[in-house]
Amino acid sequence: MQERDEIANDGACFLSPRDYYNFIHNHNYRRRLKMDPLWCTTIVAGVSKASGDIFLGMSDLYGTHVEAPFLLTGLSAHYCQVLMQNAWKENMTEAEARSTIEDCMRVMFYRDKKALDNIQISTVTAAGVTMHDPIKIDSQWSLDWYKNMTNEKFRPIRVRI
């Protein structure tokens, strides 16, 4: 769609992030109606050049579209929703947002056995998109609970012969 937009560009503004988002969510909805969904969740973020409006939207495999101040996908929608709701505020600084994201990713790292503790954060502003360097999440595995607790607590003690 962006290629068509650039080819058709005759001095007019390019499409806004909301236009690209509407295209994606309509495409996902049409694919769902044909019983051939795209099994992905897409988040579109951007700033409109014409009006300066900030946009954040998400579309899933069903074509459901959601616009919100923050969005979560996958397991983070289950594990981190409350963390984000408690920490989010209208005039949040970038440092506060970064700290909240790191807390959420730390929870995800502890919960998912296949997760890595390296993350990369991107920032979308009117000046453009900034991809920050990857960072390692602080984690602590030396807690007594990890050493002494096993799932034997939740099952009857086995008889060893």
N, C-alpha and C positions, 0 to 999 in steps of 0.2 A: 504494500500500500504506500509506503514511503517512496519507493521508486517511481510509482505512478504519479505521486504528488510532486516529486522533483522534476519529472519529465514534463508534466503539465504546467509547471511553474511559469507564469507569464507576468511576473512582477508582483503577484499577490502573495500573501503570507502563506507559509506552510500550514498544514493542519495542526491543531492543538493536541496536547496529550489526551484530552477528553475524546476527541474525534478518533484517535487511534484505539483508545479503550473501547469506545462504542463499536468499532469495527470488530475487535477481538471478541467482545461478548456476544455480538450478533452471529459471528462465525461459529462460536462454540454452541450457541443455541440451535442454529441450523443443523450442525453436525449431530447434536443430541436428538433432534427430531427425526433424523435419518437413521437412528440407532447405530451411529458410528462416531461416538464422542472422542475428542482429543483428551487423553487422560493426563491433563496437566492443569495446574492453577497458575494463572498469569497475573502479575501485579504490574500496573503501569503507574509511573510517577513522573511528574514533570511540571514545568512552569510555562504557561502560555506566553509567547513572545508578544502577541498583540495586546492582551489585557493584563498580563502579569499575575493571573490567577494560578494558585498552587493547586495541583490535582494529585490525588492518590486513589486508585481504584483497583479492584480485584475481580477477576472472573474465573469461575471454576469449570469443570468438565460439563456441567449441566447448562451453562450459559447464565448462571446466577451472577448478578453484578452487585457489588458492594462498594460504596464510597464511604471512607471513614478517616479519622485523623491518624490512625495506625491500623495496620493489617497484619495478621499472622496466618501462616499456612502450615500444612502438615501436622506433625506432632506438637509443634509450638502452639498451635491453636488450642490444644488440650491442656498442655502443661503451663503455658506462659500467659494465658489470657488475663488471669487475675493479677499477676505481677504488673502487666502493662496497664491495666485499668487503674490500679492503685498508684502507679508512678506517673502516669500521663497527666499533664496539665497544659493549658493553652499556650503559655509563654515559656515553654521549656527551652533551656539552653542546649547547645550541641553536646556539651560535656555531660549534662544530666541524661540526655537521651542515650548517649554512648554508654554510660554507666548502667542504665536500665537494660540496654541490649546485651551488655556483657553478663549481667545477672541472669537474664533469660537464657543465654547460651550456656552459662555454667550449669543451670538446672537441666538443660537438654543434654549436656555432656554427661552428667551424672545418671540420667535416666536411660540413655540409649547406649547399648553395649557396642555398637558399631560406629559411634560418633568420634570425631577428632576434636581436639581442644584448640585447633587453629581456626580463626574466623577472619573474615575480611568485611569491613563496613564501608558502604558507599554513602555519599551525601549528595542530595539533589537540591540545588539552589538556582536562583535566577541566573547566576554566573555560569552554571553548567553542572556537570556530574563530576564528582571527585571520588576516585577509587583510592582509599587509604591502604597502607601497607598491611599485610596480614599480621595479626597479633595472636599470642598464645593466651588462652584463658587460665587464670590462676585456679588451681584445684588442690584439694587436700585429701589425700587418701590414707593418711596416717591416723585416722580417727579409730578409737577402740571399737566402734560399732562395726566397721568394715572387717576388723580382724576377728572379733569374737562372735558376732551374730551370724548365724547361718539359717537356712530355711528349716533346720531341725526344730526350731522354736515353734513352728506352726504345725508340725506333725508330731504324732506320738513318738516317744523315744523307741528306737529299734532295739530289739533284743539281739545282742551279739553272742554268738556261740563260739 
